[in-house]
Amino acid sequence: EEEAFLVSLYKFMKERRTPIERIPHLGFKQINLWKIYKAVEKLGAYELVTGRRLWKNVYDERGGSPGSTSAATCTRRHYER
């Protein structure tokens, strides 16, 4: 399931002419795109996470540094890209 997701994601990004050239980092850690997707899905999907301002929860669930003040915004931006 994870491999199929990543293949689909890379294909989608390439088709819209914004290929993923390198995996983004968040707080010195490489983001696992599958796990962040699943974390957002678990909380109700993008619209719900954004509407309820749950991006910090996504960041925390992924093992982020608790002292980061921009964690929610950075997590959301990486997800949107």
PDB file of N, CA, C and O in Angstrom:
ATOM      1  N   GLU A   1       0.827  -1.196   0.000  1.00  0.00           N
ATOM      2  CA  GLU A   1       0.000   0.000   0.000  1.00  0.00           C
ATOM      3  C   GLU A   1       0.876   1.268   0.000  1.00  0.00           C
ATOM      4  O   GLU A   1       0.603   2.220  -0.730  1.00  0.00           O
ATOM      5  N   GLU A   2       1.926   1.260   0.827  1.00  0.00           N
ATOM      6  CA  GLU A   2       2.818   2.420   0.884  1.00  0.00           C
ATOM      7  C   GLU A   2       3.522   2.632  -0.450  1.00  0.00           C
ATOM      8  O   GLU A   2       3.624   3.758  -0.936  1.00  0.00           O
ATOM      9  N   GLU A   3       4.003   1.550  -1.032  1.00  0.00           N
ATOM     10  CA  GLU A   3       4.715   1.660  -2.311  1.00  0.00           C
ATOM     11  C   GLU A   3       3.786   2.169  -3.410  1.00  0.00           C
ATOM     12  O   GLU A   3       4.183   3.006  -4.220  1.00  0.00           O
ATOM     13  N   ALA A   4       2.557   1.669  -3.442  1.00  0.00           N
ATOM     14  CA  ALA A   4       1.585   2.120  -4.441  1.00  0.00           C
ATOM     15  C   ALA A   4       1.281   3.608  -4.261  1.00  0.00           C
ATOM     16  O   ALA A   4       1.158   4.341  -5.242  1.00  0.00           O
ATOM     17  N   PHE A   5       1.160   4.052  -3.010  1.00  0.00           N
ATOM     18  CA  PHE A   5       0.927   5.465  -2.729  1.00  0.00           C
ATOM     19  C   PHE A   5       2.066   6.320  -3.270  1.00  0.00           C
ATOM     20  O   PHE A   5       1.834   7.329  -3.936  1.00  0.00           O
ATOM     21  N   LEU A   6       3.298   5.909  -2.979  1.00  0.00           N
ATOM     22  CA  LEU A   6       4.460   6.698  -3.405  1.00  0.00           C
ATOM     23  C   LEU A   6       4.585   6.735  -4.920  1.00  0.00           C
ATOM     24  O   LEU A   6       4.898   7.782  -5.488  1.00  0.00           O
ATOM     25  N   VAL A   7       4.346   5.612  -5.580  1.00  0.00           N
ATOM     26  CA  VAL A   7       4.389   5.580  -7.045  1.00  0.00           C
ATOM     27  C   VAL A   7       3.348   6.536  -7.610  1.00  0.00           C
ATOM     28  O   VAL A   7       3.631   7.310  -8.525  1.00  0.00           O
ATOM     29  N   SER A   8       2.147   6.475  -7.058  1.00  0.00           N
ATOM     30  CA  SER A   8       1.058   7.345  -7.509  1.00  0.00           C
ATOM     31  C   SER A   8       1.382   8.819  -7.251  1.00  0.00           C
ATOM     32  O   SER A   8       1.139   9.671  -8.106  1.00  0.00           O
ATOM     33  N   LEU A   9       1.926   9.113  -6.077  1.00  0.00           N
ATOM     34  CA  LEU A   9       2.279  10.487  -5.723  1.00  0.00           C
ATOM     35  C   LEU A   9       3.346  11.049  -6.662  1.00  0.00           C
ATOM     36  O   LEU A   9       3.201  12.157  -7.177  1.00  0.00           O
ATOM     37  N   TYR A  10       4.414  10.286  -6.882  1.00  0.00           N
ATOM     38  CA  TYR A  10       5.483  10.749  -7.766  1.00  0.00           C
ATOM     39  C   TYR A  10       4.962  10.961  -9.181  1.00  0.00           C
ATOM     40  O   TYR A  10       5.349  11.924  -9.845  1.00  0.00           O
ATOM     41  N   LYS A  11       4.085  10.070  -9.652  1.00  0.00           N
ATOM     42  CA  LYS A  11       3.516  10.200 -10.998  1.00  0.00           C
ATOM     43  C   LYS A  11       2.653  11.464 -11.074  1.00  0.00           C
ATOM     44  O   LYS A  11       2.762  12.240 -12.024  1.00  0.00           O
ATOM     45  N   PHE A  12       1.798  11.663 -10.071  1.00  0.00           N
ATOM     46  CA  PHE A  12       0.932  12.841 -10.030  1.00  0.00           C
ATOM     47  C   PHE A  12       1.752  14.127 -10.049  1.00  0.00           C
ATOM     48  O   PHE A  12       1.456  15.049 -10.810  1.00  0.00           O
ATOM     49  N   MET A  13       2.775  14.185  -9.216  1.00  0.00           N
ATOM     50  CA  MET A  13       3.600  15.395  -9.124  1.00  0.00           C
ATOM     51  C   MET A  13       4.344  15.657 -10.433  1.00  0.00           C
ATOM     52  O   MET A  13       4.486  16.806 -10.851  1.00  0.00           O
ATOM     53  N   LYS A  14       4.813  14.597 -11.071  1.00  0.00           N
ATOM     54  CA  LYS A  14       5.513  14.751 -12.348  1.00  0.00           C
ATOM     55  C   LYS A  14       4.554  15.251 -13.428  1.00  0.00           C
ATOM     56  O   LYS A  14       4.917  16.117 -14.225  1.00  0.00           O
ATOM     57  N   GLU A  15       3.339  14.714 -13.459  1.00  0.00           N
ATOM     58  CA  GLU A  15       2.353  15.110 -14.464  1.00  0.00           C
ATOM     59  C   GLU A  15       1.935  16.575 -14.316  1.00  0.00           C
ATOM     60  O   GLU A  15       1.613  17.227 -15.310  1.00  0.00           O
ATOM     61  N   ARG A  16       1.938  17.089 -13.106  1.00  0.00           N
ATOM     62  CA  ARG A  16       1.561  18.496 -12.931  1.00  0.00           C
ATOM     63  C   ARG A  16       2.793  19.416 -12.995  1.00  0.00           C
ATOM     64  O   ARG A  16       2.725  20.604 -12.680  1.00  0.00           O
ATOM     65  N   ARG A  17       3.896  18.834 -13.407  1.00  0.00           N
ATOM     66  CA  ARG A  17       5.160  19.551 -13.639  1.00  0.00           C
ATOM     67  C   ARG A  17       5.771  20.139 -12.372  1.00  0.00           C
ATOM     68  O   ARG A  17       6.399  21.197 -12.410  1.00  0.00           O
ATOM     69  N   THR A  18       5.583  19.445 -11.249  1.00  0.00           N
ATOM     70  CA  THR A  18       6.231  19.802  -9.984  1.00  0.00           C
ATOM     71  C   THR A  18       6.797  18.523  -9.359  1.00  0.00           C
ATOM     72  O   THR A  18       6.387  18.115  -8.273  1.00  0.00           O
ATOM     73  N   PRO A  19       7.743  17.901 -10.064  1.00  0.00           N
ATOM     74  CA  PRO A  19       8.248  16.610  -9.576  1.00  0.00           C
ATOM     75  C   PRO A  19       8.925  16.720  -8.212  1.00  0.00           C
ATOM     76  O   PRO A  19       9.480  17.760  -7.857  1.00  0.00           O
ATOM     77  N   ILE A  20       8.866  15.641  -7.471  1.00  0.00           N
ATOM     78  CA  ILE A  20       9.543  15.570  -6.185  1.00  0.00           C
ATOM     79  C   ILE A  20      10.992  15.202  -6.485  1.00  0.00           C
ATOM     80  O   ILE A  20      11.292  14.063  -6.842  1.00  0.00           O
ATOM     81  N   GLU A  21      11.878  16.169  -6.339  1.00  0.00           N
ATOM     82  CA  GLU A  21      13.279  15.932  -6.653  1.00  0.00           C
ATOM     83  C   GLU A  21      14.050  15.451  -5.433  1.00  0.00           C
ATOM     84  O   GLU A  21      15.049  14.742  -5.560  1.00  0.00           O
ATOM     85  N   ARG A  22      13.584  15.838  -4.257  1.00  0.00           N
ATOM     86  CA  ARG A  22      14.179  15.335  -3.026  1.00  0.00           C
ATOM     87  C   ARG A  22      13.104  15.358  -1.945  1.00  0.00           C
ATOM     88  O   ARG A  22      12.205  16.199  -1.966  1.00  0.00           O
ATOM     89  N   ILE A  23      13.206  14.439  -1.013  1.00  0.00           N
ATOM     90  CA  ILE A  23      12.237  14.354   0.068  1.00  0.00           C
ATOM     91  C   ILE A  23      12.451  15.552   0.997  1.00  0.00           C
ATOM     92  O   ILE A  23      13.582  15.821   1.400  1.00  0.00           O
ATOM     93  N   PRO A  24      11.383  16.274   1.340  1.00  0.00           N
ATOM     94  CA  PRO A  24      11.541  17.433   2.221  1.00  0.00           C
ATOM     95  C   PRO A  24      11.917  17.034   3.649  1.00  0.00           C
ATOM     96  O   PRO A  24      11.696  15.901   4.075  1.00  0.00           O
ATOM     97  N   HIS A  25      12.483  17.985   4.364  1.00  0.00           N
ATOM     98  CA  HIS A  25      12.867  17.791   5.762  1.00  0.00           C
ATOM     99  C   HIS A  25      12.041  18.702   6.647  1.00  0.00           C
ATOM    100  O   HIS A  25      11.640  19.794   6.242  1.00  0.00           O
ATOM    101  N   LEU A  26      11.798  18.247   7.832  1.00  0.00           N
ATOM    102  CA  LEU A  26      11.081  19.026   8.820  1.00  0.00           C
ATOM    103  C   LEU A  26      11.810  18.846  10.138  1.00  0.00           C
ATOM    104  O   LEU A  26      11.829  17.754  10.707  1.00  0.00           O
ATOM    105  N   GLY A  27      12.412  19.929  10.619  1.00  0.00           N
ATOM    106  CA  GLY A  27      13.161  19.851  11.869  1.00  0.00           C
ATOM    107  C   GLY A  27      14.333  18.892  11.796  1.00  0.00           C
ATOM    108  O   GLY A  27      14.522  18.091  12.711  1.00  0.00           O
ATOM    109  N   PHE A  28      15.115  18.948  10.752  1.00  0.00           N
ATOM    110  CA  PHE A  28      16.305  18.129  10.536  1.00  0.00           C
ATOM    111  C   PHE A  28      15.998  16.655  10.285  1.00  0.00           C
ATOM    112  O   PHE A  28      16.918  15.839  10.215  1.00  0.00           O
ATOM    113  N   LYS A  29      14.728  16.303  10.151  1.00  0.00           N
ATOM    114  CA  LYS A  29      14.345  14.921   9.867  1.00  0.00           C
ATOM    115  C   LYS A  29      13.685  14.864   8.497  1.00  0.00           C
ATOM    116  O   LYS A  29      12.885  15.729   8.139  1.00  0.00           O
ATOM    117  N   GLN A  30      14.031  13.843   7.748  1.00  0.00           N
ATOM    118  CA  GLN A  30      13.398  13.643   6.459  1.00  0.00           C
ATOM    119  C   GLN A  30      11.943  13.216   6.692  1.00  0.00           C
ATOM    120  O   GLN A  30      11.673  12.362   7.537  1.00  0.00           O
ATOM    121  N   ILE A  31      11.026  13.801   5.954  1.00  0.00           N
ATOM    122  CA  ILE A  31       9.602  13.488   6.112  1.00  0.00           C
ATOM    123  C   ILE A  31       9.303  12.176   5.401  1.00  0.00           C
ATOM    124  O   ILE A  31       9.677  11.983   4.244  1.00  0.00           O
ATOM    125  N   ASN A  32       8.629  11.283   6.105  1.00  0.00           N
ATOM    126  CA  ASN A  32       8.119  10.067   5.481  1.00  0.00           C
ATOM    127  C   ASN A  32       6.758  10.441   4.894  1.00  0.00           C
ATOM    128  O   ASN A  32       5.785  10.601   5.631  1.00  0.00           O
ATOM    129  N   LEU A  33       6.691  10.580   3.584  1.00  0.00           N
ATOM    130  CA  LEU A  33       5.485  11.073   2.923  1.00  0.00           C
ATOM    131  C   LEU A  33       4.278  10.179   3.178  1.00  0.00           C
ATOM    132  O   LEU A  33       3.161  10.671   3.339  1.00  0.00           O
ATOM    133  N   TRP A  34       4.498   8.878   3.216  1.00  0.00           N
ATOM    134  CA  TRP A  34       3.417   7.932   3.486  1.00  0.00           C
ATOM    135  C   TRP A  34       2.863   8.128   4.903  1.00  0.00           C
ATOM    136  O   TRP A  34       1.649   8.165   5.101  1.00  0.00           O
ATOM    137  N   LYS A  35       3.755   8.251   5.872  1.00  0.00           N
ATOM    138  CA  LYS A  35       3.322   8.361   7.266  1.00  0.00           C
ATOM    139  C   LYS A  35       2.618   9.690   7.543  1.00  0.00           C
ATOM    140  O   LYS A  35       1.664   9.735   8.319  1.00  0.00           O
ATOM    141  N   ILE A  36       3.078  10.757   6.919  1.00  0.00           N
ATOM    142  CA  ILE A  36       2.392  12.032   7.128  1.00  0.00           C
ATOM    143  C   ILE A  36       1.008  11.997   6.463  1.00  0.00           C
ATOM    144  O   ILE A  36       0.044  12.547   6.996  1.00  0.00           O
ATOM    145  N   TYR A  37       0.922  11.356   5.317  1.00  0.00           N
ATOM    146  CA  TYR A  37      -0.370  11.192   4.652  1.00  0.00           C
ATOM    147  C   TYR A  37      -1.326  10.399   5.538  1.00  0.00           C
ATOM    148  O   TYR A  37      -2.483  10.784   5.704  1.00  0.00           O
ATOM    149  N   LYS A  38      -0.851   9.307   6.102  1.00  0.00           N
ATOM    150  CA  LYS A  38      -1.685   8.465   6.962  1.00  0.00           C
ATOM    151  C   LYS A  38      -2.088   9.210   8.242  1.00  0.00           C
ATOM    152  O   LYS A  38      -3.210   9.048   8.722  1.00  0.00           O
ATOM    153  N   ALA A  39      -1.190  10.016   8.791  1.00  0.00           N
ATOM    154  CA  ALA A  39      -1.509  10.784   9.997  1.00  0.00           C
ATOM    155  C   ALA A  39      -2.636  11.782   9.717  1.00  0.00           C
ATOM    156  O   ALA A  39      -3.537  11.954  10.537  1.00  0.00           O
ATOM    157  N   VAL A  40      -2.579  12.433   8.563  1.00  0.00           N
ATOM    158  CA  VAL A  40      -3.616  13.397   8.185  1.00  0.00           C
ATOM    159  C   VAL A  40      -4.931  12.658   7.922  1.00  0.00           C
ATOM    160  O   VAL A  40      -5.999  13.109   8.337  1.00  0.00           O
ATOM    161  N   GLU A  41      -4.843  11.531   7.234  1.00  0.00           N
ATOM    162  CA  GLU A  41      -6.033  10.728   6.954  1.00  0.00           C
ATOM    163  C   GLU A  41      -6.703  10.270   8.256  1.00  0.00           C
ATOM    164  O   GLU A  41      -7.929  10.286   8.370  1.00  0.00           O
ATOM    165  N   LYS A  42      -5.897   9.868   9.221  1.00  0.00           N
ATOM    166  CA  LYS A  42      -6.405   9.398  10.512  1.00  0.00           C
ATOM    167  C   LYS A  42      -7.179  10.496  11.256  1.00  0.00           C
ATOM    168  O   LYS A  42      -8.140  10.213  11.972  1.00  0.00           O
ATOM    169  N   LEU A  43      -6.752  11.739  11.077  1.00  0.00           N
ATOM    170  CA  LEU A  43      -7.412  12.872  11.738  1.00  0.00           C
ATOM    171  C   LEU A  43      -8.598  13.422  10.938  1.00  0.00           C
ATOM    172  O   LEU A  43      -9.233  14.388  11.361  1.00  0.00           O
ATOM    173  N   GLY A  44      -8.895  12.817   9.793  1.00  0.00           N
ATOM    174  CA  GLY A  44     -10.083  13.228   9.043  1.00  0.00           C
ATOM    175  C   GLY A  44      -9.832  13.841   7.686  1.00  0.00           C
ATOM    176  O   GLY A  44     -10.775  14.326   7.061  1.00  0.00           O
ATOM    177  N   ALA A  45      -8.617  13.842   7.207  1.00  0.00           N
ATOM    178  CA  ALA A  45      -8.225  14.354   5.889  1.00  0.00           C
ATOM    179  C   ALA A  45      -7.902  15.853   5.943  1.00  0.00           C
ATOM    180  O   ALA A  45      -8.150  16.525   6.943  1.00  0.00           O
ATOM    181  N   TYR A  46      -7.353  16.343   4.854  1.00  0.00           N
ATOM    182  CA  TYR A  46      -6.800  17.698   4.776  1.00  0.00           C
ATOM    183  C   TYR A  46      -7.772  18.783   5.240  1.00  0.00           C
ATOM    184  O   TYR A  46      -7.420  19.611   6.079  1.00  0.00           O
ATOM    185  N   GLU A  47      -8.986  18.783   4.701  1.00  0.00           N
ATOM    186  CA  GLU A  47      -9.939  19.857   5.006  1.00  0.00           C
ATOM    187  C   GLU A  47     -10.242  19.916   6.503  1.00  0.00           C
ATOM    188  O   GLU A  47     -10.289  20.998   7.089  1.00  0.00           O
ATOM    189  N   LEU A  48     -10.444  18.764   7.112  1.00  0.00           N
ATOM    190  CA  LEU A  48     -10.762  18.712   8.538  1.00  0.00           C
ATOM    191  C   LEU A  48      -9.567  19.121   9.387  1.00  0.00           C
ATOM    192  O   LEU A  48      -9.714  19.870  10.353  1.00  0.00           O
ATOM    193  N   VAL A  49      -8.382  18.630   9.028  1.00  0.00           N
ATOM    194  CA  VAL A  49      -7.168  18.984   9.771  1.00  0.00           C
ATOM    195  C   VAL A  49      -6.920  20.486   9.692  1.00  0.00           C
ATOM    196  O   VAL A  49      -6.561  21.114  10.687  1.00  0.00           O
ATOM    197  N   THR A  50      -7.112  21.052   8.518  1.00  0.00           N
ATOM    198  CA  THR A  50      -6.916  22.484   8.342  1.00  0.00           C
ATOM    199  C   THR A  50      -7.999  23.279   9.073  1.00  0.00           C
ATOM    200  O   THR A  50      -7.701  24.238   9.784  1.00  0.00           O
ATOM    201  N   GLY A  51      -9.236  22.880   8.893  1.00  0.00           N
ATOM    202  CA  GLY A  51     -10.351  23.581   9.525  1.00  0.00           C
ATOM    203  C   GLY A  51     -10.289  23.559  11.043  1.00  0.00           C
ATOM    204  O   GLY A  51     -10.646  24.538  11.699  1.00  0.00           O
ATOM    205  N   ARG A  52      -9.844  22.458  11.592  1.00  0.00           N
ATOM    206  CA  ARG A  52      -9.760  22.330  13.052  1.00  0.00           C
ATOM    207  C   ARG A  52      -8.379  22.668  13.609  1.00  0.00           C
ATOM    208  O   ARG A  52      -8.111  22.515  14.801  1.00  0.00           O
ATOM    209  N   ARG A  53      -7.531  23.123  12.725  1.00  0.00           N
ATOM    210  CA  ARG A  53      -6.173  23.552  13.109  1.00  0.00           C
ATOM    211  C   ARG A  53      -5.412  22.443  13.853  1.00  0.00           C
ATOM    212  O   ARG A  53      -4.910  22.641  14.959  1.00  0.00           O
ATOM    213  N   LEU A  54      -5.347  21.284  13.215  1.00  0.00           N
ATOM    214  CA  LEU A  54      -4.723  20.111  13.819  1.00  0.00           C
ATOM    215  C   LEU A  54      -3.328  19.807  13.278  1.00  0.00           C
ATOM    216  O   LEU A  54      -2.794  18.727  13.531  1.00  0.00           O
ATOM    217  N   TRP A  55      -2.731  20.737  12.543  1.00  0.00           N
ATOM    218  CA  TRP A  55      -1.424  20.467  11.943  1.00  0.00           C
ATOM    219  C   TRP A  55      -0.346  20.235  12.994  1.00  0.00           C
ATOM    220  O   TRP A  55       0.575  19.449  12.770  1.00  0.00           O
ATOM    221  N   LYS A  56      -0.446  20.903  14.129  1.00  0.00           N
ATOM    222  CA  LYS A  56       0.516  20.667  15.216  1.00  0.00           C
ATOM    223  C   LYS A  56       0.385  19.230  15.729  1.00  0.00           C
ATOM    224  O   LYS A  56       1.385  18.608  16.086  1.00  0.00           O
ATOM    225  N   ASN A  57      -0.829  18.707  15.767  1.00  0.00           N
ATOM    226  CA  ASN A  57      -1.040  17.318  16.171  1.00  0.00           C
ATOM    227  C   ASN A  57      -0.356  16.356  15.202  1.00  0.00           C
ATOM    228  O   ASN A  57       0.251  15.368  15.616  1.00  0.00           O
ATOM    229  N   VAL A  58      -0.462  16.655  13.911  1.00  0.00           N
ATOM    230  CA  VAL A  58       0.202  15.830  12.894  1.00  0.00           C
ATOM    231  C   VAL A  58       1.707  15.866  13.130  1.00  0.00           C
ATOM    232  O   VAL A  58       2.364  14.825  13.118  1.00  0.00           O
ATOM    233  N   TYR A  59       2.244  17.042  13.341  1.00  0.00           N
ATOM    234  CA  TYR A  59       3.675  17.214  13.591  1.00  0.00           C
ATOM    235  C   TYR A  59       4.101  16.439  14.838  1.00  0.00           C
ATOM    236  O   TYR A  59       5.104  15.726  14.823  1.00  0.00           O
ATOM    237  N   ASP A  60       3.336  16.584  15.905  1.00  0.00           N
ATOM    238  CA  ASP A  60       3.664  15.891  17.158  1.00  0.00           C
ATOM    239  C   ASP A  60       3.600  14.376  16.985  1.00  0.00           C
ATOM    240  O   ASP A  60       4.452  13.652  17.501  1.00  0.00           O
ATOM    241  N   GLU A  61       2.599  13.903  16.266  1.00  0.00           N
ATOM    242  CA  GLU A  61       2.453  12.462  16.036  1.00  0.00           C
ATOM    243  C   GLU A  61       3.631  11.897  15.256  1.00  0.00           C
ATOM    244  O   GLU A  61       4.000  10.735  15.425  1.00  0.00           O
ATOM    245  N   ARG A  62       4.205  12.713  14.417  1.00  0.00           N
ATOM    246  CA  ARG A  62       5.349  12.263  13.610  1.00  0.00           C
ATOM    247  C   ARG A  62       6.664  12.401  14.387  1.00  0.00           C
ATOM    248  O   ARG A  62       7.740  12.214  13.819  1.00  0.00           O
ATOM    249  N   GLY A  63       6.582  12.722  15.664  1.00  0.00           N
ATOM    250  CA  GLY A  63       7.779  12.771  16.495  1.00  0.00           C
ATOM    251  C   GLY A  63       8.529  14.080  16.436  1.00  0.00           C
ATOM    252  O   GLY A  63       9.745  14.105  16.632  1.00  0.00           O
ATOM    253  N   GLY A  64       7.834  15.164  16.171  1.00  0.00           N
ATOM    254  CA  GLY A  64       8.466  16.467  16.065  1.00  0.00           C
ATOM    255  C   GLY A  64       8.919  17.022  17.401  1.00  0.00           C
ATOM    256  O   GLY A  64       8.503  16.544  18.457  1.00  0.00           O
ATOM    257  N   SER A  65       9.758  18.015  17.352  1.00  0.00           N
ATOM    258  CA  SER A  65      10.274  18.675  18.543  1.00  0.00           C
ATOM    259  C   SER A  65       9.172  19.516  19.190  1.00  0.00           C
ATOM    260  O   SER A  65       8.600  20.384  18.531  1.00  0.00           O
ATOM    261  N   PRO A  66       8.867  19.276  20.457  1.00  0.00           N
ATOM    262  CA  PRO A  66       7.756  19.982  21.101  1.00  0.00           C
ATOM    263  C   PRO A  66       7.953  21.488  21.225  1.00  0.00           C
ATOM    264  O   PRO A  66       6.971  22.211  21.396  1.00  0.00           O
ATOM    265  N   GLY A  67       9.166  21.982  21.147  1.00  0.00           N
ATOM    266  CA  GLY A  67       9.416  23.408  21.307  1.00  0.00           C
ATOM    267  C   GLY A  67       9.301  24.224  20.039  1.00  0.00           C
ATOM    268  O   GLY A  67       9.447  25.445  20.083  1.00  0.00           O
ATOM    269  N   SER A  68       9.047  23.593  18.923  1.00  0.00           N
ATOM    270  CA  SER A  68       8.992  24.309  17.646  1.00  0.00           C
ATOM    271  C   SER A  68       7.720  25.144  17.538  1.00  0.00           C
ATOM    272  O   SER A  68       6.610  24.628  17.664  1.00  0.00           O
ATOM    273  N   THR A  69       7.902  26.444  17.304  1.00  0.00           N
ATOM    274  CA  THR A  69       6.749  27.349  17.228  1.00  0.00           C
ATOM    275  C   THR A  69       6.143  27.404  15.827  1.00  0.00           C
ATOM    276  O   THR A  69       4.983  27.787  15.677  1.00  0.00           O
ATOM    277  N   SER A  70       6.893  27.034  14.818  1.00  0.00           N
ATOM    278  CA  SER A  70       6.377  27.087  13.448  1.00  0.00           C
ATOM    279  C   SER A  70       6.029  25.697  12.917  1.00  0.00           C
ATOM    280  O   SER A  70       5.817  25.526  11.716  1.00  0.00           O
ATOM    281  N   ALA A  71       5.970  24.722  13.790  1.00  0.00           N
ATOM    282  CA  ALA A  71       5.762  23.334  13.389  1.00  0.00           C
ATOM    283  C   ALA A  71       4.481  23.133  12.593  1.00  0.00           C
ATOM    284  O   ALA A  71       4.495  22.462  11.561  1.00  0.00           O
ATOM    285  N   ALA A  72       3.384  23.698  13.051  1.00  0.00           N
ATOM    286  CA  ALA A  72       2.099  23.496  12.389  1.00  0.00           C
ATOM    287  C   ALA A  72       2.130  24.053  10.971  1.00  0.00           C
ATOM    288  O   ALA A  72       1.707  23.385  10.027  1.00  0.00           O
ATOM    289  N   THR A  73       2.624  25.258  10.824  1.00  0.00           N
ATOM    290  CA  THR A  73       2.681  25.891   9.502  1.00  0.00           C
ATOM    291  C   THR A  73       3.602  25.137   8.560  1.00  0.00           C
ATOM    292  O   THR A  73       3.242  24.896   7.408  1.00  0.00           O
ATOM    293  N   CYS A  74       4.767  24.766   9.024  1.00  0.00           N
ATOM    294  CA  CYS A  74       5.726  24.036   8.181  1.00  0.00           C
ATOM    295  C   CYS A  74       5.177  22.676   7.768  1.00  0.00           C
ATOM    296  O   CYS A  74       5.336  22.257   6.621  1.00  0.00           O
ATOM    297  N   THR A  75       4.535  21.993   8.702  1.00  0.00           N
ATOM    298  CA  THR A  75       3.957  20.682   8.393  1.00  0.00           C
ATOM    299  C   THR A  75       2.895  20.824   7.320  1.00  0.00           C
ATOM    300  O   THR A  75       2.874  20.050   6.364  1.00  0.00           O
ATOM    301  N   ARG A  76       2.007  21.809   7.465  1.00  0.00           N
ATOM    302  CA  ARG A  76       0.949  22.024   6.487  1.00  0.00           C
ATOM    303  C   ARG A  76       1.521  22.368   5.112  1.00  0.00           C
ATOM    304  O   ARG A  76       1.071  21.837   4.097  1.00  0.00           O
ATOM    305  N   ARG A  77       2.502  23.247   5.083  1.00  0.00           N
ATOM    306  CA  ARG A  77       3.093  23.647   3.792  1.00  0.00           C
ATOM    307  C   ARG A  77       3.743  22.474   3.071  1.00  0.00           C
ATOM    308  O   ARG A  77       3.601  22.334   1.856  1.00  0.00           O
ATOM    309  N   HIS A  78       4.448  21.641   3.805  1.00  0.00           N
ATOM    310  CA  HIS A  78       5.071  20.459   3.187  1.00  0.00           C
ATOM    311  C   HIS A  78       4.006  19.525   2.657  1.00  0.00           C
ATOM    312  O   HIS A  78       4.149  18.977   1.564  1.00  0.00           O
ATOM    313  N   TYR A  79       2.949  19.336   3.408  1.00  0.00           N
ATOM    314  CA  TYR A  79       1.852  18.464   2.977  1.00  0.00           C
ATOM    315  C   TYR A  79       1.203  19.014   1.708  1.00  0.00           C
ATOM    316  O   TYR A  79       0.915  18.261   0.778  1.00  0.00           O
ATOM    317  N   GLU A  80       0.975  20.317   1.672  1.00  0.00           N
ATOM    318  CA  GLU A  80       0.327  20.931   0.511  1.00  0.00           C
ATOM    319  C   GLU A  80       1.200  20.846  -0.743  1.00  0.00           C
ATOM    320  O   GLU A  80       0.687  20.682  -1.850  1.00  0.00           O
ATOM    321  N   ARG A  81       2.499  20.955  -0.571  1.00  0.00           N
ATOM    322  CA  ARG A  81       3.397  20.869  -1.724  1.00  0.00           C
ATOM    323  C   ARG A  81       3.381  19.467  -2.271  1.00  0.00           C
ATOM    324  O   ARG A  81       4.072  19.179  -3.248  1.00  0.00           O
TER     325      ARG A  81
END
